[in-house]
Amino acid sequence: MIAAHADYRREDFVFQRTQSLAMRALEWENRLKPLKPWAPNFVANLAFSIFA
């Protein structure tokens, strides 16, 4: 039988509150634009394919 054990604390997996707030306030570099909803694009493409 082979076993391994490591001492992990809960703090190793959870952000500290101060770190989380500081990260939330930072500006993102090279931030992607939000995705557009598909419904208006679908309607526009459908109208274009019908009337073009």
CNS distance restraints for C-alpha pairs under 8 A (distance, minus, plus):
assign (resid   8 and name CA) (resid  12 and name CA) 6.63 0.50 0.50
assign (resid   9 and name CA) (resid  13 and name CA) 7.59 0.50 0.50
assign (resid  10 and name CA) (resid  14 and name CA) 6.53 0.50 0.50
assign (resid  11 and name CA) (resid  15 and name CA) 7.24 0.50 0.50
assign (resid  11 and name CA) (resid  16 and name CA) 7.76 0.50 0.50
assign (resid  15 and name CA) (resid  19 and name CA) 6.43 0.50 0.50
assign (resid  15 and name CA) (resid  20 and name CA) 6.08 0.50 0.50
assign (resid  16 and name CA) (resid  20 and name CA) 6.20 0.50 0.50
assign (resid  17 and name CA) (resid  21 and name CA) 6.26 0.50 0.50
assign (resid  18 and name CA) (resid  22 and name CA) 6.17 0.50 0.50
assign (resid  19 and name CA) (resid  23 and name CA) 6.09 0.50 0.50
assign (resid  20 and name CA) (resid  24 and name CA) 6.11 0.50 0.50
assign (resid  21 and name CA) (resid  25 and name CA) 6.33 0.50 0.50
assign (resid  22 and name CA) (resid  26 and name CA) 6.62 0.50 0.50
assign (resid  37 and name CA) (resid  41 and name CA) 7.36 0.50 0.50
assign (resid  38 and name CA) (resid  42 and name CA) 5.98 0.50 0.50
assign (resid  39 and name CA) (resid  43 and name CA) 6.24 0.50 0.50
assign (resid  40 and name CA) (resid  44 and name CA) 6.12 0.50 0.50
assign (resid  41 and name CA) (resid  45 and name CA) 6.02 0.50 0.50
assign (resid  42 and name CA) (resid  46 and name CA) 6.01 0.50 0.50
assign (resid  43 and name CA) (resid  47 and name CA) 6.11 0.50 0.50
assign (resid  44 and name CA) (resid  48 and name CA) 6.06 0.50 0.50
assign (resid  45 and name CA) (resid  49 and name CA) 6.07 0.50 0.50
assign (resid  46 and name CA) (resid  50 and name CA) 6.20 0.50 0.50
assign (resid  47 and name CA) (resid  51 and name CA) 6.01 0.50 0.50
assign (resid  48 and name CA) (resid  52 and name CA) 5.36 0.50 0.50
